[in-house]
Amino acid sequence: MTKPITLPVALAVALGAACSTQPAVSPTPAPAPATVEVAARRDSLPVPPGFARAIARGTRTRTGEPGPRYWQQWARYTLEATLDPRTKRLTGSGRIRYFNRSPDTLATVAVHLYQNLFKPGAARNEEVPETQGMALSRLVAQGTTLSATSPRETSPGYSIEGTIATLRLPRPMLPGDSLDIEAAWSFEVPPDGAPRM
């Protein structure tokens, strides 16, 4: 004895129509999307000056998508780190090769120091356990050792504001050029469950 097969109604109707000898009736075409109206509304929106400059440079299109001259910076790096479970201290070092893919000559490069979120007095949106943040023990760019200085300083060095270290380079980095950075750092690992770990 064979068991009858139950098909969903929509599938059965579709199969019946496909097997029918009568010509299929074309469904009424859906109305065309109002792309002209949407484009007209989009073109009438105000464009912020910075975004207008990006459109003019060709790095963005009016829709917000990347333009033909869009670029992104890029880095290649090697990191080493050790963790002392007794003191909860992570000590690390790294070599970074930073590639300037922008059309601009760069006098400074910004580096994130995410662990400074835990430093006393750091700006943050939620309560986090406090540590002393990240301690930089060595920072070298273009073969020159950089020292911590004031953000207003213009000579080679670096300054830290919150979680950002701004490196003022010994020589400006030209478009298409690369930069070697060496760094050594340490920080106390915050308790389990803290963000940015």
C-alpha positions as a printed Julia matrix, in Angstrom:
197×3 Matrix{Float64}:
  0.0    0.0     0.0
  1.39   3.38   -0.91
  1.03   6.37    1.32
 -0.48   9.52   -0.26
  1.83  12.55   -0.49
  0.49  15.79    0.91
  1.75  18.93   -0.81
  1.35  22.48    0.41
 -1.46  24.21   -1.49
  0.82  26.77   -3.16
  3.15  24.03   -4.42
  0.24  21.94   -5.69
 -1.2   24.92   -7.58
  2.22  25.7    -9.09
  2.69  22.08  -10.19
 -0.84  22.0   -11.61
 -0.2   25.15  -13.61
  3.1   23.78  -14.9
  1.49  20.55  -16.05
 -1.54  22.24  -17.63
 -1.92  22.25  -21.42
 -3.5   25.7   -21.38
 -1.2   28.7   -21.81
 -0.08  30.22  -18.53
 -1.55  33.56  -17.62
  1.11  36.18  -16.92
  0.69  37.84  -13.55
  0.21  41.58  -13.49
  3.67  43.16  -13.37
  4.6   44.89  -10.12
  4.88  48.64  -10.34
  8.4   49.88  -11.03
 10.22  51.1    -7.91
 10.21  54.84   -7.47
 13.97  55.16   -7.93
 13.66  58.58   -9.55
 11.68  59.89   -6.59
 14.15  58.4    -4.08
 17.11  59.83   -6.0
 15.45  63.25   -6.13
 14.88  63.19   -2.37
 18.45  62.01   -1.74
 19.87  64.74   -3.99
 17.89  67.4    -2.12
 19.34  66.45    1.3
 21.98  68.79    2.72
 25.53  67.45    2.47
 27.89  68.2     5.39
 31.09  70.02    4.28
 33.44  67.16    5.19
 31.35  64.66    3.22
 31.16  67.09    0.27
 34.99  67.21    0.25
 35.12  63.39    0.22
 32.73  63.34   -2.77
 34.84  65.96   -4.56
 38.03  63.94   -3.91
 36.39  60.77   -5.19
 36.84  58.81   -1.95
 33.06  58.63   -1.4
 30.01  58.72   -3.62
 26.84  60.64   -2.84
 25.23  57.35   -1.7
 27.98  56.91    0.91
 29.64  54.0    -0.87
 33.41  54.08   -1.47
 34.39  56.12   -4.51
 37.01  55.31   -7.17
 39.79  56.98   -5.13
 38.88  55.35   -1.78
 41.8   54.13    0.36
 42.47  52.54    3.76
 45.62  52.6     5.87
 47.19  49.21    6.53
 49.68  47.7     8.98
 51.63  44.48    9.33
 52.92  43.57   12.77
 54.63  40.98   14.95
 53.74  40.94   18.65
 55.21  39.05   21.59
 53.78  38.99   25.1
 54.19  37.23   28.42
 51.74  37.06   31.29
 52.74  36.7    34.92
 49.7   35.02   36.53
 50.96  35.89   40.03
 51.02  39.67   39.42
 48.44  39.65   36.57
 50.87  41.75   34.54
 51.07  41.42   30.77
 54.35  42.59   29.22
 54.56  42.93   25.46
 56.61  44.2    22.58
 55.98  44.57   18.9
 57.26  45.64   15.53
 54.79  47.38   13.27
 55.15  48.39    9.65
 52.53  51.04    8.9
 51.68  51.77    5.24
 50.44  55.21    4.22
 47.93  54.45    1.49
 46.4   57.93    1.72
 47.13  60.78   -0.69
 48.31  62.86    2.29
 51.76  63.41    3.8
 51.53  62.43    7.48
 53.42  64.24   10.24
 51.65  62.26   12.99
 50.26  58.75   13.47
 47.67  57.8    16.11
 47.89  54.54   18.05
 45.16  53.13   20.31
 46.09  52.33   23.91
 42.87  50.51   24.75
 43.97  49.56   28.26
 43.95  53.24   29.28
 40.19  52.82   29.64
 41.01  51.41   33.1
 43.34  54.26   34.12
 42.08  56.42   37.01
 40.25  59.48   35.66
 39.74  58.01   32.15
 36.56  59.06   30.33
 34.22  56.09   30.02
 30.53  55.33   29.61
 30.28  52.66   32.29
 31.93  51.62   35.52
 35.04  49.51   35.04
 37.66  48.27   37.47
 40.65  50.6    37.71
 44.25  49.69   36.95
 47.13  51.99   36.08
 46.41  51.66   32.36
 49.11  50.96   29.81
 52.74  51.85   30.5
 54.92  52.45   27.44
 58.56  51.62   28.16
 59.86  52.02   24.59
 58.55  53.72   21.47
 60.67  54.05   18.33
 59.55  55.46   14.97
 61.74  55.75   11.88
 64.7   54.59   13.98
 64.32  57.45   16.49
 63.37  56.85   20.12
 60.33  58.97   20.96
 59.84  60.5    24.42
 56.59  61.45   26.11
 55.89  65.17   25.73
 53.06  67.67   25.9
 50.38  67.52   23.15
 51.39  71.1    22.2
 54.99  70.07   21.47
 55.96  70.02   17.78
 59.27  68.14   17.9
 59.4   64.32   17.48
 57.85  62.51   20.43
 54.48  61.27   21.57
 51.63  62.46   23.73
 48.78  60.5    25.26
 45.23  61.73   25.61
 42.83  59.14   26.98
 43.22  55.97   24.93
 45.06  57.59   22.0
 48.82  58.06   21.67
 49.78  60.56   18.97
 53.24  59.96   17.55
 54.94  63.02   16.05
 57.27  61.58   13.45
 60.93  62.55   12.94
 60.23  62.82    9.18
 56.87  63.24    7.46
 55.6   60.06    5.84
 54.83  60.59    2.14
 51.89  59.0     0.31
 52.77  55.4    -0.56
 55.57  55.34    2.05
 55.81  53.02    5.05
 56.92  53.53    8.62
 58.53  51.13   11.11
 57.44  51.42   14.74
 58.87  49.45   17.66
 57.07  49.45   20.98
 57.27  47.84   24.41
 54.48  48.1    26.97
 52.93  46.52   30.03
 49.65  46.63   31.91
 47.81  44.93   34.73
 45.12  42.64   33.34
 41.77  43.82   34.7
 39.45  41.33   36.43
 37.61  38.73   34.38
 34.61  40.13   32.53
 36.09  43.62   32.02
 35.7   45.03   28.49
 38.52  45.31   25.92
 40.1   42.0    26.82
